Amino acid sequence: MANGNGAKRNGNINGFAPSGLPIFGDIIFRRSYAHSSMETWKECAQRVAYSNTRVEELGNPADELPLINAIDEQKWMPAGRHLWAAGLKKGFPINCFVIGWERGFSAHVFDLMVILSAGGGVGSNYSRKHTGDFIVRSAPWITYSVQADQLATVSSQHHNYNGFTDRLASLYRDSAGEGFRTVVVEDTREGWGQAFSYLLSQGERVDQLKLHFDLRLLRGEGASLKSSGGVASGPMPLAAALIRIGDLFRRKQNQVLDAVDLMEIDHQVACAAVMGNKRRSARMSILDWDDSAITRFLQCKTPGKEFCDHHTTNISVGLGKSFWESADKHGLAYITKAALPNIEDGIFGQGEPGLWNQAATKDRYNDQHFATNPCGEIGLPINGNCNLGHLVISNATSKEDFVSTAKLGTRFLLRATNSLFPTKQTEEVAKKERRIGLGLIGIAEWGRQRGISYSGLADNEELRDWVAAARAAISNEAWDFCFKNKIQMPATETTIAPTGTITNILKKPTSSGIEPYFAEAYIRSFYAGENTPPHLITDRINGIAEIGLVHEGAVENAYNLSLDARLPVHAFFQKEWCGGLTGNSISVTYNIPEPIIGDEAFQNVMKVLHYMSPEVPNRIKGFTAMPLKSNYCLPTGRKPIEPCSIEEAETRSGYFISDGCAGGTCEVRRASLE
């Protein structure tokens, strides 16, 4: 049955759930954003609009009804953190943050734990010039104590928990033994953060200590979290992380920890910090191109291990001003091969590292950024944040409608800068810089509606006109709002975020961000939700959730578009939507069918670096590729989304039951482009 926008859905309620969302979108909505099992999308829109328009000092109830309509009609899609946090007593609506090392290693892990457990993503730069030297002077022996009723559902089911249970059991004590210093851990984010902070501080001591972490005050696994929503993960993730950091200290005693060692510590913190027992930790690790640990960094996510040691982080190489100066002096190809050995095989062979053009990132208040958020679209100073929302251009009825929504979204995000923040330092930077990032969803679909191929978007004057009008409206609206409310102009205003999860809950099927269609037909796998406790786990995939056919016939998509065809579109949006001081970076993934290594991969790197170079007026600020058939570092062999044959998509129509799918029901979505 047609749903009015060219998409065909079979099943109950014309392919829609009672929430008003498509069946698969409803699964995502229930898992990540809904506040109750009965909340509808319209009620979510009302909750988000009310919360935003009543923000302290910047609230404006007159915007409530327009926001309800824009969100309900999905012309304006606040980022997921806004959808979840609105209406919570301790809800933090800001997406992601960057933290540094200026206050020491102990303060770094404290901030990391607090932000991740509040649901924020975290990026940092691990280059030695920023971190300084962490010398492991002692390797504390660690034990812990818990109560039986805290362990209602011990996570023996987890793939990376096997083999570690005995280790945990051997270190369990009812109370501190002789010579042990007891550390009582409070049942708060800050309490967990202080536990990690204390352990790091002891690693720098000369004397050898025995530490006993008393975890008996922590809520048991599955207990309700009333203020921030979700359920508690129990004490075992914290115990495991503390013990593994202690193991690292023993391996590295009397040595200086390099970037990858510090990343491993942060990884253990991230494994313990899963907000509400369902939001996986998200991190970004940046390393400067000339850091002494660059070779180890480039290999830290090499496939082949039983379980990747750094699965909670994306990794990117920072290309600062010195890289381009060296390239100018010695030649781009020479300096790339000499300083970044075999980087091409990582980028195009397994999907990491990414490239971050640090030399090209700046804003109204910062000449250069320290690191990026986990998805890479926002370059940030230390303690900076990204505050995101998305204009669904394919749902706009006209250019005027698009521009009007852009103004509304600008006010929405500026009001959010007066929301709650997880740390004092991040709040101070947010109030100082008022950074916002309005992004786009549905560019490929917008083009399809007008008969414009994806590769033709960069030369399309109508698109250029729409983008220019909205960009000007955003800047003018920001000026008016900030002047009226006597606050700073935002450091940046526009960006392009990946929007993969948000796109899945749209009522009208569309393309993600500025990406082309993924493939003509695809299989989407569903991440395990609240029924799979997340101890030490971030990437468990739980069955097939959706099979879709996005086009009946040839269409430009990620698997038939060449690098030469996609880079100009990327550069177009970097200039027209994210250009100048007020534009952020763009997060876009270049999906490729097969891994590419060797000379062909190196030539591709040269093409990308050309688009990043200072000689290109609309230079891009970042790049990431993902080969479909790589042995990418995931604990399962299946990617979140993979292409399939058109025949398979045609054959498996309607709804079907599949073992492992959420609730036992999986959607087959077929959208014809009529």
Sequence and secondary structure as in RCSB ss.txt:
>XXXX:A:sequence
MANGNGAKRNGNINGFAPSGLPIFGDIIFRRSYAHSSMETWKECAQRVAYSNTRVEELGNPADELPLINAIDEQK
WMPAGRHLWAAGLKKGFPINCFVIGWERGFSAHVFDLMVILSAGGGVGSNYSRKHTGDFIVRSAPWITYSVQADQ
LATVSSQHHNYNGFTDRLASLYRDSAGEGFRTVVVEDTREGWGQAFSYLLSQGERVDQLKLHFDLRLLRGEGASL
KSSGGVASGPMPLAAALIRIGDLFRRKQNQVLDAVDLMEIDHQVACAAVMGNKRRSARMSILDWDDSAITRFLQC
KTPGKEFCDHHTTNISVGLGKSFWESADKHGLAYITKAALPNIEDGIFGQGEPGLWNQAATKDRYNDQHFATNPC
GEIGLPINGNCNLGHLVISNATSKEDFVSTAKLGTRFLLRATNSLFPTKQTEEVAKKERRIGLGLIGIAEWGRQR
GISYSGLADNEELRDWVAAARAAISNEAWDFCFKNKIQMPATETTIAPTGTITNILKKPTSSGIEPYFAEAYIRS
FYAGENTPPHLITDRINGIAEIGLVHEGAVENAYNLSLDARLPVHAFFQKEWCGGLTGNSISVTYNIPEPIIGDE
AFQNVMKVLHYMSPEVPNRIKGFTAMPLKSNYCLPTGRKPIEPCSIEEAETRSGYFISDGCAGGTCEVRRASLE
>XXXX:A:secstr
 B SSSEE  SGGGGB TTSSBHHHHHHHHHHT SSTT  HHHHHHHHHHHHHT TTT  GGGHHHHHHHHHTTS
EEE HHHHHHTT TT     EEE  STT HHHHHHHHHHHHHTT EEEEE  HHHH   B     EEEEE  GGG
 TT  TTSTTTTTTHHHHHHTB SS  TTEEEEE  SSHHHHHHHHHHHHHHHT SS  EEEEE TTS  TT B 
TTT SB   SHHHHHHHHHHHHHHHHTTTSB  HHHHHHHHHHHHHH  BTTTB   EEEEEETT TTHHHHHHT
T TTSSS TTTTEEEEEE  HHHHHHHHHH HHHHHHHHSTTHHHHHHHTS  EEE GGG   SS SS SEE TT
SS EE TT EE EEEEEGGG SSHHHHHHHHHHHHHHHHHHTTS  SSHHHHHHHHHH   EEEEE HHHHHHHT
T  GGGGGG HHHHHHHHHHHHHHHHHHHHHHHHHT    S  EEE   HHHHHT SS    TT  BS SEEEEE
EE  TTS  TT S  EEEEEEEEE  SS   BTTT  HHHHHHHHHHHHHHTT STTEEEE  EEEESS   HHH
HHHHHHHHHHHHSTTSTT   EEEEEETTS  S SSS  SEEE  HHHHHHS S EE TTSGGGEEEEEEE   
